[in-house]
Amino acid sequence: MTTTPKKPAFADHDHRHCADGGLALAEALLAERGARLTPVRRRTLEILLEEHRALGAYDVLQRLAAEGFGHQPPVAYRALEFLVDQGLAHRVQRLNAFTACMHPGEAHAPAFLICRVCNLVAELPAAALRTALEAAAGAQGFLVERSNIEALGLCPTCQEAAA
């Protein structure tokens, strides 16, 4: 029996590298734009960068509240909205949740691979998918202004566990 090899997006790795690198890049990008990470925005981004899972706003809020950042929903929603607006996080519609952007500062059209069992989320560059979508829509006279491409399935670990 052959098992599916783990791809880098789903491979076990040290998330500190993702978190530290993502945070440093976010700070540099925001400085260029004249924006800043307030303490609650910074902590929200850190929470999203801790693992490659999408987290709901209330999950983030619970973590923020436990650390003394406030317990009202606008605390989390405002921080998440800022991160999405700045291209530092994405909203994953299927899960009604948020995940850190793995390519901040780069113009990209992401697609998300979502494991239906463990909710791991991998962000893929999807420029070719976006181009195909725009061409198909254009043939119908439709102009795509925004899209969110999400695929639901099983990550390699959950496939192995189900076998």
C-alpha positions as protocol buffer text, in pm:
chain_id: "A"
residue {
  index: 1
  type: MET
  ca { x: 0 y: 0 z: 0 }
}
residue {
  index: 2
  type: THR
  ca { x: 134 y: 343 z: -88 }
}
residue {
  index: 3
  type: THR
  ca { x: 59 y: 644 z: 117 }
}
residue {
  index: 4
  type: THR
  ca { x: 25 y: 992 z: -14 }
}
residue {
  index: 5
  type: PRO
  ca { x: 346 y: 1183 z: 52 }
}
residue {
  index: 6
  type: LYS
  ca { x: 298 y: 1492 z: 264 }
}
residue {
  index: 7
  type: LYS
  ca { x: 315 y: 1809 z: 62 }
}
residue {
  index: 8
  type: PRO
  ca { x: 484 y: 2115 z: 210 }
}
residue {
  index: 9
  type: ALA
  ca { x: 151 y: 2287 z: 281 }
}
residue {
  index: 10
  type: PHE
  ca { x: 46 y: 2001 z: 507 }
}
residue {
  index: 11
  type: ALA
  ca { x: 387 y: 1881 z: 625 }
}
residue {
  index: 12
  type: ASP
  ca { x: 478 y: 1892 z: 992 }
}
residue {
  index: 13
  type: HIS
  ca { x: 709 y: 2183 z: 1055 }
}
residue {
  index: 14
  type: ASP
  ca { x: 809 y: 2441 z: 1311 }
}
residue {
  index: 15
  type: HIS
  ca { x: 531 y: 2700 z: 1313 }
}
residue {
  index: 16
  type: ARG
  ca { x: 756 y: 2945 z: 1497 }
}
residue {
  index: 17
  type: HIS
  ca { x: 932 y: 3007 z: 1166 }
}
residue {
  index: 18
  type: CYS
  ca { x: 597 y: 3087 z: 1001 }
}
residue {
  index: 19
  type: ALA
  ca { x: 491 y: 3304 z: 1293 }
}
residue {
  index: 20
  type: ASP
  ca { x: 818 y: 3495 z: 1334 }
}
residue {
  index: 21
  type: GLY
  ca { x: 866 y: 3549 z: 962 }
}
residue {
  index: 22
  type: GLY
  ca { x: 502 y: 3644 z: 910 }
}
residue {
  index: 23
  type: LEU
  ca { x: 504 y: 3891 z: 1196 }
}
residue {
  index: 24
  type: ALA
  ca { x: 828 y: 4057 z: 1082 }
}
residue {
  index: 25
  type: LEU
  ca { x: 698 y: 4086 z: 726 }
}
residue {
  index: 26
  type: ALA
  ca { x: 365 y: 4227 z: 847 }
}
residue {
  index: 27
  type: GLU
  ca { x: 542 y: 4494 z: 1051 }
}
residue {
  index: 28
  type: ALA
  ca { x: 758 y: 4595 z: 754 }
}
residue {
  index: 29
  type: LEU
  ca { x: 460 y: 4608 z: 515 }
}
residue {
  index: 30
  type: LEU
  ca { x: 252 y: 4814 z: 754 }
}
residue {
  index: 31
  type: ALA
  ca { x: 539 y: 5056 z: 818 }
}
residue {
  index: 32
  type: GLU
  ca { x: 565 y: 5114 z: 441 }
}
residue {
  index: 33
  type: ARG
  ca { x: 192 y: 5186 z: 432 }
}
residue {
  index: 34
  type: GLY
  ca { x: 194 y: 5414 z: 734 }
}
residue {
  index: 35
  type: ALA
  ca { x: -19 y: 5170 z: 935 }
}
residue {
  index: 36
  type: ARG
  ca { x: 73 y: 4985 z: 1251 }
}
residue {
  index: 37
  type: LEU
  ca { x: 1 y: 4677 z: 1452 }
}
residue {
  index: 38
  type: THR
  ca { x: -165 y: 4780 z: 1775 }
}
residue {
  index: 39
  type: PRO
  ca { x: -116 y: 4531 z: 2060 }
}
residue {
  index: 40
  type: VAL
  ca { x: -452 y: 4361 z: 1988 }
}
residue {
  index: 41
  type: ARG
  ca { x: -386 y: 4347 z: 1611 }
}
residue {
  index: 42
  type: ARG
  ca { x: -39 y: 4205 z: 1674 }
}
residue {
  index: 43
  type: ARG
  ca { x: -169 y: 3939 z: 1910 }
}
residue {
  index: 44
  type: THR
  ca { x: -451 y: 3851 z: 1669 }
}
residue {
  index: 45
  type: LEU
  ca { x: -200 y: 3801 z: 1388 }
}
residue {
  index: 46
  type: GLU
  ca { x: 22 y: 3595 z: 1618 }
}
residue {
  index: 47
  type: ILE
  ca { x: -276 y: 3372 z: 1704 }
}
residue {
  index: 48
  type: LEU
  ca { x: -353 y: 3319 z: 1334 }
}
residue {
  index: 49
  type: LEU
  ca { x: 12 y: 3245 z: 1260 }
}
residue {
  index: 50
  type: GLU
  ca { x: 48 y: 2983 z: 1535 }
}
residue {
  index: 51
  type: GLU
  ca { x: -84 y: 2703 z: 1316 }
}
residue {
  index: 52
  type: HIS
  ca { x: -226 y: 2659 z: 972 }
}
residue {
  index: 53
  type: ARG
  ca { x: -586 y: 2636 z: 1085 }
}
residue {
  index: 54
  type: ALA
  ca { x: -867 y: 2874 z: 1021 }
}
residue {
  index: 55
  type: LEU
  ca { x: -1004 y: 3021 z: 1342 }
}
residue {
  index: 56
  type: GLY
  ca { x: -1344 y: 3173 z: 1398 }
}
residue {
  index: 57
  type: ALA
  ca { x: -1371 y: 3524 z: 1536 }
}
residue {
  index: 58
  type: TYR
  ca { x: -1501 y: 3388 z: 1866 }
}
residue {
  index: 59
  type: ASP
  ca { x: -1205 y: 3149 z: 1894 }
}
residue {
  index: 60
  type: VAL
  ca { x: -975 y: 3447 z: 1850 }
}
residue {
  index: 61
  type: LEU
  ca { x: -1184 y: 3653 z: 2093 }
}
residue {
  index: 62
  type: GLN
  ca { x: -1157 y: 3382 z: 2362 }
}
residue {
  index: 63
  type: ARG
  ca { x: -779 y: 3383 z: 2331 }
}
residue {
  index: 64
  type: LEU
  ca { x: -763 y: 3763 z: 2338 }
}
residue {
  index: 65
  type: ALA
  ca { x: -997 y: 3784 z: 2638 }
}
residue {
  index: 66
  type: ALA
  ca { x: -794 y: 3524 z: 2829 }
}
residue {
  index: 67
  type: GLU
  ca { x: -488 y: 3744 z: 2774 }
}
residue {
  index: 68
  type: GLY
  ca { x: -660 y: 4062 z: 2893 }
}
residue {
  index: 69
  type: PHE
  ca { x: -739 y: 4227 z: 2558 }
}
residue {
  index: 70
  type: GLY
  ca { x: -1113 y: 4257 z: 2618 }
}
residue {
  index: 71
  type: HIS
  ca { x: -1407 y: 4025 z: 2584 }
}
residue {
  index: 72
  type: GLN
  ca { x: -1646 y: 4214 z: 2353 }
}
residue {
  index: 73
  type: PRO
  ca { x: -1681 y: 4077 z: 1996 }
}
residue {
  index: 74
  type: PRO
  ca { x: -1580 y: 4406 z: 1828 }
}
residue {
  index: 75
  type: VAL
  ca { x: -1230 y: 4360 z: 1974 }
}
residue {
  index: 76
  type: ALA
  ca { x: -1169 y: 4052 z: 1760 }
}
residue {
  index: 77
  type: TYR
  ca { x: -1375 y: 4161 z: 1460 }
}
residue {
  index: 78
  type: ARG
  ca { x: -1197 y: 4495 z: 1425 }
}
residue {
  index: 79
  type: ALA
  ca { x: -854 y: 4334 z: 1448 }
}
residue {
  index: 80
  type: LEU
  ca { x: -948 y: 4062 z: 1198 }
}
residue {
  index: 81
  type: GLU
  ca { x: -1101 y: 4316 z: 960 }
}
residue {
  index: 82
  type: PHE
  ca { x: -784 y: 4524 z: 973 }
}
residue {
  index: 83
  type: LEU
  ca { x: -566 y: 4219 z: 900 }
}
residue {
  index: 84
  type: VAL
  ca { x: -786 y: 4116 z: 605 }
}
residue {
  index: 85
  type: ASP
  ca { x: -794 y: 4472 z: 469 }
}
residue {
  index: 86
  type: GLN
  ca { x: -414 y: 4489 z: 489 }
}
residue {
  index: 87
  type: GLY
  ca { x: -370 y: 4153 z: 312 }
}
residue {
  index: 88
  type: LEU
  ca { x: -226 y: 3986 z: 622 }
}
residue {
  index: 89
  type: ALA
  ca { x: -515 y: 3743 z: 669 }
}
residue {
  index: 90
  type: HIS
  ca { x: -788 y: 3584 z: 461 }
}
residue {
  index: 91
  type: ARG
  ca { x: -1145 y: 3496 z: 541 }
}
residue {
  index: 92
  type: VAL
  ca { x: -1228 y: 3133 z: 466 }
}
residue {
  index: 93
  type: GLN
  ca { x: -1596 y: 3142 z: 378 }
}
residue {
  index: 94
  type: ARG
  ca { x: -1661 y: 2767 z: 414 }
}
residue {
  index: 95
  type: LEU
  ca { x: -1555 y: 2775 z: 779 }
}
residue {
  index: 96
  type: ASN
  ca { x: -1665 y: 3132 z: 855 }
}
residue {
  index: 97
  type: ALA
  ca { x: -1315 y: 3172 z: 988 }
}
residue {
  index: 98
  type: PHE
  ca { x: -985 y: 3348 z: 930 }
}
residue {
  index: 99
  type: THR
  ca { x: -635 y: 3232 z: 847 }
}
residue {
  index: 100
  type: ALA
  ca { x: -305 y: 3417 z: 819 }
}
residue {
  index: 101
  type: CYS
  ca { x: -196 y: 3500 z: 466 }
}
residue {
  index: 102
  type: MET
  ca { x: 109 y: 3298 z: 366 }
}
residue {
  index: 103
  type: HIS
  ca { x: 207 y: 3547 z: 94 }
}
residue {
  index: 104
  type: PRO
  ca { x: 158 y: 3894 z: 246 }
}
residue {
  index: 105
  type: GLY
  ca { x: 273 y: 4181 z: 31 }
}
residue {
  index: 106
  type: GLU
  ca { x: 249 y: 3978 z: -288 }
}
residue {
  index: 107
  type: ALA
  ca { x: -26 y: 4029 z: -543 }
}
residue {
  index: 108
  type: HIS
  ca { x: -189 y: 3689 z: -553 }
}
residue {
  index: 109
  type: ALA
  ca { x: -518 y: 3511 z: -601 }
}
residue {
  index: 110
  type: PRO
  ca { x: -525 y: 3241 z: -336 }
}
residue {
  index: 111
  type: ALA
  ca { x: -720 y: 2919 z: -328 }
}
residue {
  index: 112
  type: PHE
  ca { x: -768 y: 2729 z: -5 }
}
residue {
  index: 113
  type: LEU
  ca { x: -747 y: 2355 z: 52 }
}
residue {
  index: 114
  type: ILE
  ca { x: -955 y: 2282 z: 361 }
}
residue {
  index: 115
  type: CYS
  ca { x: -943 y: 1948 z: 542 }
}
residue {
  index: 116
  type: ARG
  ca { x: -1301 y: 1860 z: 636 }
}
residue {
  index: 117
  type: VAL
  ca { x: -1181 y: 1652 z: 933 }
}
residue {
  index: 118
  type: CYS
  ca { x: -913 y: 1857 z: 1108 }
}
residue {
  index: 119
  type: ASN
  ca { x: -977 y: 2201 z: 951 }
}
residue {
  index: 120
  type: LEU
  ca { x: -616 y: 2249 z: 844 }
}
residue {
  index: 121
  type: VAL
  ca { x: -603 y: 2510 z: 570 }
}
residue {
  index: 122
  type: ALA
  ca { x: -339 y: 2537 z: 301 }
}
residue {
  index: 123
  type: GLU
  ca { x: -317 y: 2849 z: 87 }
}
residue {
  index: 124
  type: LEU
  ca { x: -221 y: 2790 z: -274 }
}
residue {
  index: 125
  type: PRO
  ca { x: -131 y: 3040 z: -541 }
}
residue {
  index: 126
  type: ALA
  ca { x: -424 y: 3021 z: -783 }
}
residue {
  index: 127
  type: ALA
  ca { x: -359 y: 3278 z: -1054 }
}
residue {
  index: 128
  type: ALA
  ca { x: -431 y: 3018 z: -1324 }
}
residue {
  index: 129
  type: LEU
  ca { x: -766 y: 2930 z: -1163 }
}
residue {
  index: 130
  type: ARG
  ca { x: -856 y: 3297 z: -1134 }
}
residue {
  index: 131
  type: THR
  ca { x: -765 y: 3354 z: -1501 }
}
residue {
  index: 132
  type: ALA
  ca { x: -983 y: 3059 z: -1608 }
}
residue {
  index: 133
  type: LEU
  ca { x: -1271 y: 3184 z: -1393 }
}
residue {
  index: 134
  type: GLU
  ca { x: -1244 y: 3533 z: -1536 }
}
residue {
  index: 135
  type: ALA
  ca { x: -1234 y: 3398 z: -1893 }
}
residue {
  index: 136
  type: ALA
  ca { x: -1540 y: 3177 z: -1837 }
}
residue {
  index: 137
  type: ALA
  ca { x: -1726 y: 3462 z: -1669 }
}
residue {
  index: 138
  type: GLY
  ca { x: -1623 y: 3704 z: -1943 }
}
residue {
  index: 139
  type: ALA
  ca { x: -1770 y: 3470 z: -2204 }
}
residue {
  index: 140
  type: GLN
  ca { x: -2101 y: 3523 z: -2024 }
}
residue {
  index: 141
  type: GLY
  ca { x: -2056 y: 3899 z: -2015 }
}
residue {
  index: 142
  type: PHE
  ca { x: -1978 y: 3894 z: -1644 }
}
residue {
  index: 143
  type: LEU
  ca { x: -1691 y: 4085 z: -1484 }
}
residue {
  index: 144
  type: VAL
  ca { x: -1544 y: 3912 z: -1178 }
}
residue {
  index: 145
  type: GLU
  ca { x: -1446 y: 4168 z: -916 }
}
residue {
  index: 146
  type: ARG
  ca { x: -1373 y: 3932 z: -631 }
}
residue {
  index: 147
  type: SER
  ca { x: -1360 y: 3556 z: -582 }
}
residue {
  index: 148
  type: ASN
  ca { x: -1284 y: 3313 z: -305 }
}
residue {
  index: 149
  type: ILE
  ca { x: -1175 y: 2969 z: -424 }
}
residue {
  index: 150
  type: GLU
  ca { x: -1203 y: 2691 z: -165 }
}
residue {
  index: 151
  type: ALA
  ca { x: -1169 y: 2316 z: -202 }
}
residue {
  index: 152
  type: LEU
  ca { x: -1291 y: 2079 z: 68 }
}
residue {
  index: 153
  type: GLY
  ca { x: -1128 y: 1738 z: 112 }
}
residue {
  index: 154
  type: LEU
  ca { x: -885 y: 1543 z: 324 }
}
residue {
  index: 155
  type: CYS
  ca { x: -528 y: 1636 z: 415 }
}
residue {
  index: 156
  type: PRO
  ca { x: -262 y: 1362 z: 392 }
}
residue {
  index: 157
  type: THR
  ca { x: -273 y: 1294 z: 768 }
}
residue {
  index: 158
  type: CYS
  ca { x: -652 y: 1249 z: 773 }
}
residue {
  index: 159
  type: GLN
  ca { x: -633 y: 1031 z: 462 }
}
residue {
  index: 160
  type: GLU
  ca { x: -383 y: 806 z: 638 }
}
residue {
  index: 161
  type: ALA
  ca { x: -598 y: 792 z: 951 }
}
residue {
  index: 162
  type: ALA
  ca { x: -905 y: 694 z: 745 }
}
residue {
  index: 163
  type: ALA
  ca { x: -719 y: 416 z: 561 }
}
